[in-house]
Amino acid sequence: MSERAAPFYCPYCGDEDLRPGEQGHGAWECAACNRAFQVKFLGLLARGLRRDDGGGAEI
């Protein structure tokens, strides 16, 4: 069994000084910007149901 992945940087300031938060599973605290955030797995995307942004060229 492997450990769950941890975030490498803060999504707000980009700093790497993160520590697990007191709120429990998935909570992280950034020492640089003094913000707390949570990482949550929402689920798997169905294959073939990607959003078309219209930016790609067809060959």
FENRAZI-V637109 format. One record per pair of residues at least 12 apart in sequence whose ideal C-beta (glycine too) atoms are under 10 Angstrom apart, sorted by the first residue. I is the first residue (numbers start at 1). J is the second residue. Records with the same first field share a line. If there is no record, write none. Layout:
I = J, J
//
This chain:
4 = 25, 26, 39, 41
5 = 39, 41
6 = 18, 20, 28, 39
7 = 26, 28, 30, 37, 39
9 = 30, 32
10 = 28, 29, 30, 31, 32, 33, 35, 37
11 = 28, 30, 35, 37, 39
12 = 30, 32, 33, 34, 35, 36, 37
13 = 30, 32, 33, 34, 35
14 = 30, 32, 33
15 = 30, 31, 32, 33, 35
16 = 30, 31, 32
17 = 29, 30, 31, 32, 33
18 = 30, 31, 32, 37
19 = 31, 36
21 = 36, 37, 38
22 = 36
23 = 36, 38
24 = 38
25 = 38, 39, 40
26 = 38, 39, 40, 41
27 = 39, 40
//
